[in-house]
Amino acid sequence: ETAGDRRAALHVSAVGKADPPLSEKFMTPTKKIVSSGDKDQDDGLDFNEFSKYLKEHEKKLRLTFKSLDKNNDGRIDYAEVKQSLADLGVNISKEAAEKILRSIDADGTMTVDWNEWKEHFLFNPATNLQEIIHYWKHSTVLDIGDSLTIPDEFTEEEKTTGVWWKQLTAGAMAGAVSRTGTAPLDRMKVFMQVHSSKSNKISLVGGFKQMLKEGGPTSLWRGNGINVLKIAPETAIKFMAYEQYKKLLASDAGKIEIHERFMAGSLAGATAQTAIYPMEVLKTRLTLRKTGQYSGMYDCAKKILKREGVKAFYKGYIPNMLGIIPYAGIDLTVYESLKNFWLSHYAKDTANPGIFVLLGCGTISSTCGQLASYPLALVRTRMQAQASVEGSEQLPMGRLVKKILEKEGFFGLYRGILPNFMKVIPAVSISYVVYEYMRSGLGIQK
C-alpha cells in the first residue's frame, strides 16, 4: 500500500464530505478536524497529518480529563463536573451536571472513565471544559443601551490567545451600531423622563412630532455621538477592573463563586461609571438640547463648566451608583435561573440551546434588571438635566423622589418606560447581527 493509497483512504474534504470508512456522525466536526490537522494547507489529510492530529488531540483530552478528575480516582462524577464549571464562573444544578455526564457516559455507571471520555471527544474538536460554558456565557453583546451589566467572563485560553480583545472589540462595535439604530427611541425616553408629567403629558407620537418640528429628522439622533463614544473607555475600564476585583474577592485562587462574581462585576461597573460619568451628564444635556444651544460636545462641556462648575459633571451620581446593584443582581439571577431551568428540562444531547433561547434569556434578564433599576435611572436623568430645564429646582435625590411621588404617584418614577421597552428587541437584534459579522471579520471561531 502506497502513501498515496493511504492518503486517498483517509482523505476528508474541507467542504464537509468524507469518504468511507468515516461514519456519518463525524460530518459536523469534519471542517475543524481538517483545519486543525492540515499542515500543508491542501484541504485534505494524509496519513501522517491524520496520525499527528490524533496524537495531539489525545494529549489535550488527557490533560482536560486530569483537570476534571479532582480526586485522581480515574473517573469523573457529576460533582466534579459541577465543581469544574463553578471554577469557570458558571453555577449549574445537580440535574444539569448529571445530564452533561449522561451524554458522555457509555456504560450507564454515572461516572466517566478515560476510555469513555476519549471515545466521546476523539472526533470532536472540543478539547476542554471551557467550551461547555461557551454557549451559556452571559455575553454583554446584547447592548440595550444601559452599561450596568456584569462584564464578560473570559477563559484562560481566550486571555492567552488574545481572543478576549477581539470579542470586546466586536461587542463595542455591535453596541455602537445598536445604539445608533435605536437612538430616536432613546432620545424619546430621556425627553419623557425629564419633561413628561401629569400636567404635561407627552405621548410617543406627539413627542416625535415635537422633536421633528423643533429640529428636523437629524434632531432624533441628538446625544448619540457621545453615547457611542463612551462605549470604548467604559468597556476597557470595566474589563480591567473586573479582573482585578475578581483576584481580590475570590476566596480560593482561580475559583470564583456566583456571589463573588456579582460583587466583582458591580464594583467594576461602579469604577467604570465613576471614570466616565461626566460623559453621561454630557449625553443627557446634548440629548435634550434645543437647536443652536450647543455647537458640539466640547462647547457643551465648556458651557457647563463655566456656568455650573466641576460638580455639575457628577449630578445624579448617587442614584446612578445605587442603580447598579438591583440591575446587575436581578439580571444575573434571572439569567442563571432561566439557564438552569433550560438545562434541567430541555438539554438532551448538547448544552447548546440555540440562538433564540440564548437571546430570549438575555433579553428577559436585562429587561427585568432595567425594570428594577428604572426609578433610579429616571431620578439620575432628572438630576443631570435640572440646571438646563427652565424654572426647575436644584433638588437632591431624596427630595426629588419625594416630589415625584407627591405630584405624580408611584408611576411617575416610570415615565418613558414605553420607548425604553420598545427599543429592547431592535437593540438586541441589531447588536447580535453586527456582533456575529464582527466575529467573522476578526477571525473568532464559534
Disulfide bonds with the S-S distance in Angstrom:
none
